[in-house]
Amino acid sequence: MCPLPVLRLAKVLRGLNVGTQLTIWADDPIAVIDIPHFCAESGHELLSQSDEDDFQIYIIERK
């Protein structure tokens, strides 16, 4: 339970072109709160959020 998924996401997004879509697999249970909040605060678009086994899967578009 740490901010690591969001920190890694922010770092990767900085290196991508606007409009690029990124898929994130996270196993941190707090990511379900942190990643959508990060997207809302930073202006990136959370296109989808789903679960598979013990992972949350997020598709994010860099804005």
N, CA, C, O and CB atoms as a CASP TS submission, in Angstrom:
PFRMAT TS
TARGET T0000
AUTHOR 0000-0000-0000
METHOD Language model
MODEL 1
PARENT N/A
ATOM      1  N   MET     1       0.840  -1.175   0.000  1.00  0.00           N
ATOM      2  CA  MET     1       0.000   0.000   0.000  1.00  0.00           C
ATOM      3  C   MET     1       0.883   1.236   0.000  1.00  0.00           C
ATOM      4  O   MET     1       1.182   1.826   1.038  1.00  0.00           O
ATOM      5  CB  MET     1      -0.955  -0.001   1.210  1.00  0.00           C
ATOM      6  N   CYS     2       1.281   1.594  -1.188  1.00  0.00           N
ATOM      7  CA  CYS     2       2.174   2.728  -1.314  1.00  0.00           C
ATOM      8  C   CYS     2       1.843   3.476  -2.600  1.00  0.00           C
ATOM      9  O   CYS     2       1.053   2.996  -3.413  1.00  0.00           O
ATOM     10  CB  CYS     2       3.656   2.275  -1.299  1.00  0.00           C
ATOM     11  N   PRO     3       2.428   4.618  -2.782  1.00  0.00           N
ATOM     12  CA  PRO     3       2.131   5.396  -3.995  1.00  0.00           C
ATOM     13  C   PRO     3       2.905   4.929  -5.222  1.00  0.00           C
ATOM     14  O   PRO     3       2.885   5.604  -6.250  1.00  0.00           O
ATOM     15  CB  PRO     3       2.430   6.849  -3.751  1.00  0.00           C
ATOM     16  N   LEU     4       3.582   3.797  -5.136  1.00  0.00           N
ATOM     17  CA  LEU     4       4.440   3.350  -6.227  1.00  0.00           C
ATOM     18  C   LEU     4       3.724   3.231  -7.579  1.00  0.00           C
ATOM     19  O   LEU     4       4.280   3.683  -8.581  1.00  0.00           O
ATOM     20  CB  LEU     4       5.037   2.029  -5.870  1.00  0.00           C
ATOM     21  N   PRO     5       2.523   2.649  -7.660  1.00  0.00           N
ATOM     22  CA  PRO     5       1.868   2.601  -8.973  1.00  0.00           C
ATOM     23  C   PRO     5       1.655   3.984  -9.584  1.00  0.00           C
ATOM     24  O   PRO     5       1.852   4.163 -10.786  1.00  0.00           O
ATOM     25  CB  PRO     5       0.537   1.896  -8.856  1.00  0.00           C
ATOM     26  N   VAL     6       1.260   4.947  -8.783  1.00  0.00           N
ATOM     27  CA  VAL     6       1.024   6.308  -9.294  1.00  0.00           C
ATOM     28  C   VAL     6       2.343   6.984  -9.656  1.00  0.00           C
ATOM     29  O   VAL     6       2.411   7.683 -10.666  1.00  0.00           O
ATOM     30  CB  VAL     6       0.263   7.158  -8.250  1.00  0.00           C
ATOM     31  N   LEU     7       3.369   6.795  -8.873  1.00  0.00           N
ATOM     32  CA  LEU     7       4.666   7.389  -9.187  1.00  0.00           C
ATOM     33  C   LEU     7       5.219   6.840 -10.496  1.00  0.00           C
ATOM     34  O   LEU     7       5.746   7.591 -11.316  1.00  0.00           O
ATOM     35  CB  LEU     7       5.658   7.136  -8.052  1.00  0.00           C
ATOM     36  N   ARG     8       5.099   5.538 -10.688  1.00  0.00           N
ATOM     37  CA  ARG     8       5.556   4.928 -11.937  1.00  0.00           C
ATOM     38  C   ARG     8       4.715   5.401 -13.114  1.00  0.00           C
ATOM     39  O   ARG     8       5.243   5.681 -14.190  1.00  0.00           O
ATOM     40  CB  ARG     8       5.508   3.400 -11.837  1.00  0.00           C
ATOM     41  N   LEU     9       3.412   5.488 -12.905  1.00  0.00           N
ATOM     42  CA  LEU     9       2.509   5.966 -13.955  1.00  0.00           C
ATOM     43  C   LEU     9       2.872   7.379 -14.377  1.00  0.00           C
ATOM     44  O   LEU     9       2.969   7.660 -15.571  1.00  0.00           O
ATOM     45  CB  LEU     9       1.053   5.917 -13.479  1.00  0.00           C
ATOM     46  N   ALA    10       3.074   8.270 -13.420  1.00  0.00           N
ATOM     47  CA  ALA    10       3.424   9.661 -13.730  1.00  0.00           C
ATOM     48  C   ALA    10       4.720   9.737 -14.526  1.00  0.00           C
ATOM     49  O   ALA    10       4.821  10.505 -15.482  1.00  0.00           O
ATOM     50  CB  ALA    10       3.554  10.482 -12.442  1.00  0.00           C
ATOM     51  N   LYS    11       5.699   8.949 -14.137  1.00  0.00           N
ATOM     52  CA  LYS    11       6.997   8.955 -14.833  1.00  0.00           C
ATOM     53  C   LYS    11       6.843   8.482 -16.278  1.00  0.00           C
ATOM     54  O   LYS    11       7.397   9.093 -17.192  1.00  0.00           O
ATOM     55  CB  LYS    11       8.014   8.058 -14.091  1.00  0.00           C
ATOM     56  N   VAL    12       6.104   7.413 -16.485  1.00  0.00           N
ATOM     57  CA  VAL    12       5.904   6.887 -17.838  1.00  0.00           C
ATOM     58  C   VAL    12       5.118   7.881 -18.687  1.00  0.00           C
ATOM     59  O   VAL    12       5.473   8.120 -19.841  1.00  0.00           O
ATOM     60  CB  VAL    12       5.173   5.530 -17.792  1.00  0.00           C
ATOM     61  N   LEU    13       4.066   8.457 -18.137  1.00  0.00           N
ATOM     62  CA  LEU    13       3.238   9.394 -18.896  1.00  0.00           C
ATOM     63  C   LEU    13       4.036  10.611 -19.361  1.00  0.00           C
ATOM     64  O   LEU    13       3.801  11.123 -20.456  1.00  0.00           O
ATOM     65  CB  LEU    13       2.050   9.845 -18.053  1.00  0.00           C
ATOM     66  N   ARG    14       4.968  11.075 -18.548  1.00  0.00           N
ATOM     67  CA  ARG    14       5.789  12.229 -18.935  1.00  0.00           C
ATOM     68  C   ARG    14       6.575  11.954 -20.220  1.00  0.00           C
ATOM     69  O   ARG    14       6.864  12.882 -20.976  1.00  0.00           O
ATOM     70  CB  ARG    14       6.757  12.595 -17.801  1.00  0.00           C
ATOM     71  N   GLY    15       6.916  10.717 -20.467  1.00  0.00           N
ATOM     72  CA  GLY    15       7.706  10.364 -21.634  1.00  0.00           C
ATOM     73  C   GLY    15       6.887  10.014 -22.869  1.00  0.00           C
ATOM     74  O   GLY    15       7.454   9.687 -23.911  1.00  0.00           O
ATOM     75  N   LEU    16       5.556  10.078 -22.768  1.00  0.00           N
ATOM     76  CA  LEU    16       4.696   9.709 -23.891  1.00  0.00           C
ATOM     77  C   LEU    16       4.144  10.936 -24.601  1.00  0.00           C
ATOM     78  O   LEU    16       4.014  12.007 -24.008  1.00  0.00           O
ATOM     79  CB  LEU    16       3.550   8.831 -23.411  1.00  0.00           C
ATOM     80  N   ASN    17       3.824  10.767 -25.866  1.00  0.00           N
ATOM     81  CA  ASN    17       3.176  11.833 -26.630  1.00  0.00           C
ATOM     82  C   ASN    17       1.715  11.958 -26.225  1.00  0.00           C
ATOM     83  O   ASN    17       1.091  10.979 -25.816  1.00  0.00           O
ATOM     84  CB  ASN    17       3.290  11.568 -28.144  1.00  0.00           C
ATOM     85  N   VAL    18       1.177  13.159 -26.339  1.00  0.00           N
ATOM     86  CA  VAL    18      -0.238  13.398 -26.069  1.00  0.00           C
ATOM     87  C   VAL    18      -1.060  12.488 -26.976  1.00  0.00           C
ATOM     88  O   VAL    18      -0.757  12.341 -28.160  1.00  0.00           O
ATOM     89  CB  VAL    18      -0.615  14.902 -26.289  1.00  0.00           C
ATOM     90  N   GLY    19      -2.091  11.885 -26.416  1.00  0.00           N
ATOM     91  CA  GLY    19      -2.960  10.993 -27.163  1.00  0.00           C
ATOM     92  C   GLY    19      -2.569   9.527 -27.071  1.00  0.00           C
ATOM     93  O   GLY    19      -3.335   8.658 -27.488  1.00  0.00           O
ATOM     94  N   THR    20      -1.394   9.238 -26.536  1.00  0.00           N
ATOM     95  CA  THR    20      -0.950   7.857 -26.388  1.00  0.00           C
ATOM     96  C   THR    20      -1.751   7.182 -25.272  1.00  0.00           C
ATOM     97  O   THR    20      -1.992   7.774 -24.221  1.00  0.00           O
ATOM     98  CB  THR    20       0.574   7.796 -26.088  1.00  0.00           C
ATOM     99  N   GLN    21      -2.156   5.940 -25.517  1.00  0.00           N
ATOM    100  CA  GLN    21      -2.870   5.171 -24.505  1.00  0.00           C
ATOM    101  C   GLN    21      -1.920   4.181 -23.842  1.00  0.00           C
ATOM    102  O   GLN    21      -1.061   3.582 -24.490  1.00  0.00           O
ATOM    103  CB  GLN    21      -4.076   4.434 -25.126  1.00  0.00           C
ATOM    104  N   LEU    22      -2.096   4.029 -22.550  1.00  0.00           N
ATOM    105  CA  LEU    22      -1.224   3.192 -21.736  1.00  0.00           C
ATOM    106  C   LEU    22      -2.081   2.238 -20.912  1.00  0.00           C
ATOM    107  O   LEU    22      -3.089   2.651 -20.339  1.00  0.00           O
ATOM    108  CB  LEU    22      -0.317   4.058 -20.816  1.00  0.00           C
ATOM    109  N   THR    23      -1.693   0.972 -20.848  1.00  0.00           N
ATOM    110  CA  THR    23      -2.379  -0.001 -20.003  1.00  0.00           C
ATOM    111  C   THR    23      -1.524  -0.280 -18.783  1.00  0.00           C
ATOM    112  O   THR    23      -0.336  -0.583 -18.898  1.00  0.00           O
ATOM    113  CB  THR    23      -2.676  -1.312 -20.780  1.00  0.00           C
ATOM    114  N   ILE    24      -2.137  -0.177 -17.617  1.00  0.00           N
ATOM    115  CA  ILE    24      -1.461  -0.388 -16.339  1.00  0.00           C
ATOM    116  C   ILE    24      -2.102  -1.581 -15.636  1.00  0.00           C
ATOM    117  O   ILE    24      -3.325  -1.662 -15.530  1.00  0.00           O
ATOM    118  CB  ILE    24      -1.532   0.890 -15.444  1.00  0.00           C
ATOM    119  N   TRP    25      -1.277  -2.499 -15.161  1.00  0.00           N
ATOM    120  CA  TRP    25      -1.732  -3.601 -14.310  1.00  0.00           C
ATOM    121  C   TRP    25      -1.194  -3.323 -12.915  1.00  0.00           C
ATOM    122  O   TRP    25       0.013  -3.156 -12.741  1.00  0.00           O
ATOM    123  CB  TRP    25      -1.246  -5.014 -14.852  1.00  0.00           C
ATOM    124  N   ALA    26      -2.070  -3.269 -11.922  1.00  0.00           N
ATOM    125  CA  ALA    26      -1.646  -2.979 -10.553  1.00  0.00           C
ATOM    126  C   ALA    26      -2.190  -4.047  -9.611  1.00  0.00           C
ATOM    127  O   ALA    26      -3.288  -4.568  -9.809  1.00  0.00           O
ATOM    128  CB  ALA    26      -2.122  -1.569 -10.114  1.00  0.00           C
ATOM    129  N   ASP    27      -1.409  -4.360  -8.590  1.00  0.00           N
ATOM    130  CA  ASP    27      -1.885  -5.305  -7.574  1.00  0.00           C
ATOM    131  C   ASP    27      -1.982  -4.655  -6.199  1.00  0.00           C
ATOM    132  O   ASP    27      -2.237  -5.338  -5.207  1.00  0.00           O
ATOM    133  CB  ASP    27      -0.962  -6.516  -7.507  1.00  0.00           C
ATOM    134  N   ASP    28      -1.784  -3.362  -6.135  1.00  0.00           N
ATOM    135  CA  ASP    28      -1.921  -2.607  -4.893  1.00  0.00           C
ATOM    136  C   ASP    28      -3.405  -2.268  -4.717  1.00  0.00           C
ATOM    137  O   ASP    28      -3.971  -1.576  -5.563  1.00  0.00           O
ATOM    138  CB  ASP    28      -1.028  -1.301  -4.910  1.00  0.00           C
ATOM    139  N   PRO    29      -4.046  -2.733  -3.650  1.00  0.00           N
ATOM    140  CA  PRO    29      -5.482  -2.490  -3.480  1.00  0.00           C
ATOM    141  C   PRO    29      -5.855  -1.005  -3.411  1.00  0.00           C
ATOM    142  O   PRO    29      -6.995  -0.647  -3.708  1.00  0.00           O
ATOM    143  CB  PRO    29      -5.959  -3.176  -2.231  1.00  0.00           C
ATOM    144  N   ILE    30      -4.930  -0.153  -3.031  1.00  0.00           N
ATOM    145  CA  ILE    30      -5.213   1.283  -2.945  1.00  0.00           C
ATOM    146  C   ILE    30      -5.140   1.947  -4.316  1.00  0.00           C
ATOM    147  O   ILE    30      -5.602   3.077  -4.476  1.00  0.00           O
ATOM    148  CB  ILE    30      -4.232   1.961  -1.984  1.00  0.00           C
ATOM    149  N   ALA    31      -4.573   1.271  -5.300  1.00  0.00           N
ATOM    150  CA  ALA    31      -4.511   1.827  -6.657  1.00  0.00           C
ATOM    151  C   ALA    31      -5.895   2.116  -7.207  1.00  0.00           C
ATOM    152  O   ALA    31      -6.061   3.016  -8.031  1.00  0.00           O
ATOM    153  CB  ALA    31      -3.778   0.872  -7.590  1.00  0.00           C
ATOM    154  N   VAL    32      -6.885   1.366  -6.762  1.00  0.00           N
ATOM    155  CA  VAL    32      -8.261   1.581  -7.220  1.00  0.00           C
ATOM    156  C   VAL    32      -8.755   2.989  -6.853  1.00  0.00           C
ATOM    157  O   VAL    32      -9.663   3.513  -7.498  1.00  0.00           O
ATOM    158  CB  VAL    32      -9.198   0.515  -6.611  1.00  0.00           C
ATOM    159  N   ILE    33      -8.178   3.582  -5.852  1.00  0.00           N
ATOM    160  CA  ILE    33      -8.484   4.963  -5.461  1.00  0.00           C
ATOM    161  C   ILE    33      -7.450   5.916  -6.055  1.00  0.00           C
ATOM    162  O   ILE    33      -7.802   6.951  -6.622  1.00  0.00           O
ATOM    163  CB  ILE    33      -8.523   5.102  -3.916  1.00  0.00           C
ATOM    164  N   ASP    34      -6.181   5.563  -5.920  1.00  0.00           N
ATOM    165  CA  ASP    34      -5.095   6.464  -6.302  1.00  0.00           C
ATOM    166  C   ASP    34      -5.014   6.748  -7.793  1.00  0.00           C
ATOM    167  O   ASP    34      -4.817   7.901  -8.177  1.00  0.00           O
ATOM    168  CB  ASP    34      -3.801   5.895  -5.850  1.00  0.00           C
ATOM    169  N   ILE    35      -5.159   5.753  -8.640  1.00  0.00           N
ATOM    170  CA  ILE    35      -4.985   5.972 -10.086  1.00  0.00           C
ATOM    171  C   ILE    35      -6.102   6.831 -10.665  1.00  0.00           C
ATOM    172  O   ILE    35      -5.804   7.778 -11.394  1.00  0.00           O
ATOM    173  CB  ILE    35      -4.932   4.631 -10.823  1.00  0.00           C
ATOM    174  N   PRO    36      -7.385   6.549 -10.377  1.00  0.00           N
ATOM    175  CA  PRO    36      -8.416   7.457 -10.885  1.00  0.00           C
ATOM    176  C   PRO    36      -8.252   8.889 -10.360  1.00  0.00           C
ATOM    177  O   PRO    36      -8.477   9.850 -11.095  1.00  0.00           O
ATOM    178  CB  PRO    36      -9.792   6.931 -10.510  1.00  0.00           C
ATOM    179  N   HIS    37      -7.865   9.024  -9.102  1.00  0.00           N
ATOM    180  CA  HIS    37      -7.648  10.354  -8.531  1.00  0.00           C
ATOM    181  C   HIS    37      -6.489  11.062  -9.233  1.00  0.00           C
ATOM    182  O   HIS    37      -6.590  12.245  -9.558  1.00  0.00           O
ATOM    183  CB  HIS    37      -7.372  10.253  -7.018  1.00  0.00           C
ATOM    184  N   PHE    38      -5.401  10.351  -9.465  1.00  0.00           N
ATOM    185  CA  PHE    38      -4.261  10.923 -10.173  1.00  0.00           C
ATOM    186  C   PHE    38      -4.679  11.415 -11.556  1.00  0.00           C
ATOM    187  O   PHE    38      -4.324  12.526 -11.952  1.00  0.00           O
ATOM    188  CB  PHE    38      -3.128   9.891 -10.295  1.00  0.00           C
ATOM    189  N   CYS    39      -5.427  10.601 -12.288  1.00  0.00           N
ATOM    190  CA  CYS    39      -5.869  10.993 -13.630  1.00  0.00           C
ATOM    191  C   CYS    39      -6.727  12.247 -13.583  1.00  0.00           C
ATOM    192  O   CYS    39      -6.541  13.156 -14.391  1.00  0.00           O
ATOM    193  CB  CYS    39      -6.648   9.855 -14.290  1.00  0.00           C
ATOM    194  N   ALA    40      -7.654  12.302 -12.654  1.00  0.00           N
ATOM    195  CA  ALA    40      -8.532  13.471 -12.523  1.00  0.00           C
ATOM    196  C   ALA    40      -7.732  14.727 -12.179  1.00  0.00           C
ATOM    197  O   ALA    40      -7.996  15.802 -12.718  1.00  0.00           O
ATOM    198  CB  ALA    40      -9.600  13.219 -11.447  1.00  0.00           C
ATOM    199  N   GLU    41      -6.769  14.592 -11.295  1.00  0.00           N
ATOM    200  CA  GLU    41      -5.984  15.743 -10.866  1.00  0.00           C
ATOM    201  C   GLU    41      -4.972  16.201 -11.910  1.00  0.00           C
ATOM    202  O   GLU    41      -4.678  17.393 -12.006  1.00  0.00           O
ATOM    203  CB  GLU    41      -5.272  15.419  -9.588  1.00  0.00           C
ATOM    204  N   SER    42      -4.440  15.269 -12.687  1.00  0.00           N
ATOM    205  CA  SER    42      -3.388  15.617 -13.643  1.00  0.00           C
ATOM    206  C   SER    42      -3.920  15.877 -15.050  1.00  0.00           C
ATOM    207  O   SER    42      -3.175  16.320 -15.923  1.00  0.00           O
ATOM    208  CB  SER    42      -2.361  14.516 -13.692  1.00  0.00           C
ATOM    209  N   GLY    43      -5.212  15.601 -15.273  1.00  0.00           N
ATOM    210  CA  GLY    43      -5.824  15.893 -16.563  1.00  0.00           C
ATOM    211  C   GLY    43      -5.742  14.766 -17.579  1.00  0.00           C
ATOM    212  O   GLY    43      -6.173  14.938 -18.719  1.00  0.00           O
ATOM    213  N   HIS    44      -5.202  13.624 -17.195  1.00  0.00           N
ATOM    214  CA  HIS    44      -5.169  12.475 -18.098  1.00  0.00           C
ATOM    215  C   HIS    44      -6.527  11.777 -18.051  1.00  0.00           C
ATOM    216  O   HIS    44      -7.238  11.872 -17.050  1.00  0.00           O
ATOM    217  CB  HIS    44      -4.017  11.487 -17.713  1.00  0.00           C
ATOM    218  N   GLU    45      -6.891  11.079 -19.121  1.00  0.00           N
ATOM    219  CA  GLU    45      -8.215  10.455 -19.186  1.00  0.00           C
ATOM    220  C   GLU    45      -8.130   8.972 -18.839  1.00  0.00           C
ATOM    221  O   GLU    45      -7.389   8.209 -19.458  1.00  0.00           O
ATOM    222  CB  GLU    45      -8.830  10.638 -20.587  1.00  0.00           C
ATOM    223  N   LEU    46      -8.903   8.590 -17.840  1.00  0.00           N
ATOM    224  CA  LEU    46      -9.029   7.181 -17.478  1.00  0.00           C
ATOM    225  C   LEU    46     -10.101   6.592 -18.389  1.00  0.00           C
ATOM    226  O   LEU    46     -11.291   6.840 -18.197  1.00  0.00           O
ATOM    227  CB  LEU    46      -9.393   6.993 -15.944  1.00  0.00           C
ATOM    228  N   LEU    47      -9.677   5.811 -19.378  1.00  0.00           N
ATOM    229  CA  LEU    47     -10.595   5.269 -20.383  1.00  0.00           C
ATOM    230  C   LEU    47     -11.355   4.050 -19.871  1.00  0.00           C
ATOM    231  O   LEU    47     -12.532   3.871 -20.184  1.00  0.00           O
ATOM    232  CB  LEU    47      -9.831   4.902 -21.643  1.00  0.00           C
ATOM    233  N   SER    48     -10.686   3.216 -19.090  1.00  0.00           N
ATOM    234  CA  SER    48     -11.375   2.057 -18.516  1.00  0.00           C
ATOM    235  C   SER    48     -10.638   1.573 -17.275  1.00  0.00           C
ATOM    236  O   SER    48      -9.450   1.821 -17.071  1.00  0.00           O
ATOM    237  CB  SER    48     -11.488   0.916 -19.552  1.00  0.00           C
ATOM    238  N   GLN    49     -11.409   0.872 -16.464  1.00  0.00           N
ATOM    239  CA  GLN    49     -10.896   0.298 -15.221  1.00  0.00           C
ATOM    240  C   GLN    49     -11.597  -1.038 -15.037  1.00  0.00           C
ATOM    241  O   GLN    49     -12.826  -1.099 -15.045  1.00  0.00           O
ATOM    242  CB  GLN    49     -11.132   1.257 -13.981  1.00  0.00           C
ATOM    243  N   SER    50     -10.829  -2.107 -14.870  1.00  0.00           N
ATOM    244  CA  SER    50     -11.420  -3.429 -14.698  1.00  0.00           C
ATOM    245  C   SER    50     -10.534  -4.274 -13.786  1.00  0.00           C
ATOM    246  O   SER    50      -9.435  -3.868 -13.409  1.00  0.00           O
ATOM    247  CB  SER    50     -11.616  -4.126 -16.066  1.00  0.00           C
ATOM    248  N   ASP    51     -11.032  -5.440 -13.446  1.00  0.00           N
ATOM    249  CA  ASP    51     -10.298  -6.382 -12.593  1.00  0.00           C
ATOM    250  C   ASP    51     -10.075  -7.684 -13.330  1.00  0.00           C
ATOM    251  O   ASP    51     -10.928  -8.131 -14.097  1.00  0.00           O
ATOM    252  CB  ASP    51     -11.054  -6.640 -11.275  1.00  0.00           C
ATOM    253  N   GLU    52      -8.919  -8.292 -13.093  1.00  0.00           N
ATOM    254  CA  GLU    52      -8.637  -9.633 -13.596  1.00  0.00           C
ATOM    255  C   GLU    52      -7.790 -10.343 -12.552  1.00  0.00           C
ATOM    256  O   GLU    52      -6.667  -9.933 -12.256  1.00  0.00           O
ATOM    257  CB  GLU    52      -7.909  -9.591 -14.992  1.00  0.00           C
ATOM    258  N   ASP    53      -8.344 -11.406 -12.003  1.00  0.00           N
ATOM    259  CA  ASP    53      -7.701 -12.142 -10.917  1.00  0.00           C
ATOM    260  C   ASP    53      -7.359 -11.175  -9.782  1.00  0.00           C
ATOM    261  O   ASP    53      -8.253 -10.520  -9.248  1.00  0.00           O
ATOM    262  CB  ASP    53      -6.422 -12.876 -11.422  1.00  0.00           C
ATOM    263  N   ASP    54      -6.101 -11.075  -9.410  1.00  0.00           N
ATOM    264  CA  ASP    54      -5.700 -10.207  -8.297  1.00  0.00           C
ATOM    265  C   ASP    54      -5.221  -8.831  -8.760  1.00  0.00           C
ATOM    266  O   ASP    54      -4.600  -8.103  -7.985  1.00  0.00           O
ATOM    267  CB  ASP    54      -4.605 -10.877  -7.493  1.00  0.00           C
ATOM    268  N   PHE    55      -5.496  -8.471  -9.999  1.00  0.00           N
ATOM    269  CA  PHE    55      -5.003  -7.217 -10.570  1.00  0.00           C
ATOM    270  C   PHE    55      -6.145  -6.280 -10.934  1.00  0.00           C
ATOM    271  O   PHE    55      -7.256  -6.711 -11.242  1.00  0.00           O
ATOM    272  CB  PHE    55      -4.152  -7.497 -11.802  1.00  0.00           C
ATOM    273  N   GLN    56      -5.841  -4.994 -10.891  1.00  0.00           N
ATOM    274  CA  GLN    56      -6.708  -3.975 -11.471  1.00  0.00           C
ATOM    275  C   GLN    56      -6.031  -3.541 -12.762  1.00  0.00           C
ATOM    276  O   GLN    56      -4.815  -3.362 -12.810  1.00  0.00           O
ATOM    277  CB  GLN    56      -6.946  -2.751 -10.482  1.00  0.00           C
ATOM    278  N   ILE    57      -6.833  -3.373 -13.806  1.00  0.00           N
ATOM    279  CA  ILE    57      -6.295  -2.987 -15.110  1.00  0.00           C
ATOM    280  C   ILE    57      -6.880  -1.629 -15.473  1.00  0.00           C
ATOM    281  O   ILE    57      -8.094  -1.428 -15.432  1.00  0.00           O
ATOM    282  CB  ILE    57      -6.625  -4.060 -16.212  1.00  0.00           C
ATOM    283  N   TYR    58      -5.999  -0.704 -15.829  1.00  0.00           N
ATOM    284  CA  TYR    58      -6.405   0.666 -16.175  1.00  0.00           C
ATOM    285  C   TYR    58      -5.887   0.985 -17.565  1.00  0.00           C
ATOM    286  O   TYR    58      -4.745   0.671 -17.901  1.00  0.00           O
ATOM    287  CB  TYR    58      -5.872   1.705 -15.130  1.00  0.00           C
ATOM    288  N   ILE    59      -6.735   1.612 -18.368  1.00  0.00           N
ATOM    289  CA  ILE    59      -6.290   2.140 -19.649  1.00  0.00           C
ATOM    290  C   ILE    59      -6.411   3.655 -19.551  1.00  0.00           C
ATOM    291  O   ILE    59      -7.488   4.188 -19.285  1.00  0.00           O
ATOM    292  CB  ILE    59      -7.134   1.556 -20.859  1.00  0.00           C
ATOM    293  N   ILE    60      -5.299   4.337 -19.767  1.00  0.00           N
ATOM    294  CA  ILE    60      -5.199   5.779 -19.563  1.00  0.00           C
ATOM    295  C   ILE    60      -4.692   6.416 -20.837  1.00  0.00           C
ATOM    296  O   ILE    60      -3.794   5.891 -21.495  1.00  0.00           O
ATOM    297  CB  ILE    60      -4.270   6.119 -18.369  1.00  0.00           C
ATOM    298  N   GLU    61      -5.279   7.557 -21.182  1.00  0.00           N
ATOM    299  CA  GLU    61      -4.809   8.320 -22.327  1.00  0.00           C
ATOM    300  C   GLU    61      -4.099   9.570 -21.827  1.00  0.00           C
ATOM    301  O   GLU    61      -4.636  10.330 -21.022  1.00  0.00           O
ATOM    302  CB  GLU    61      -5.981   8.688 -23.274  1.00  0.00           C
ATOM    303  N   ARG    62      -2.885   9.765 -22.319  1.00  0.00           N
ATOM    304  CA  ARG    62      -2.122  10.959 -21.932  1.00  0.00           C
ATOM    305  C   ARG    62      -2.720  12.186 -22.588  1.00  0.00           C
ATOM    306  O   ARG    62      -2.974  12.206 -23.792  1.00  0.00           O
ATOM    307  CB  ARG    62      -0.631  10.816 -22.320  1.00  0.00           C
ATOM    308  N   LYS    63      -2.936  13.192 -21.792  1.00  0.00           N
ATOM    309  CA  LYS    63      -3.484  14.471 -22.276  1.00  0.00           C
ATOM    310  C   LYS    63      -2.470  15.560 -22.098  1.00  0.00           C
ATOM    311  O   LYS    63      -2.735  16.712 -22.442  1.00  0.00           O
ATOM    312  CB  LYS    63      -4.784  14.838 -21.543  1.00  0.00           C
TER
END
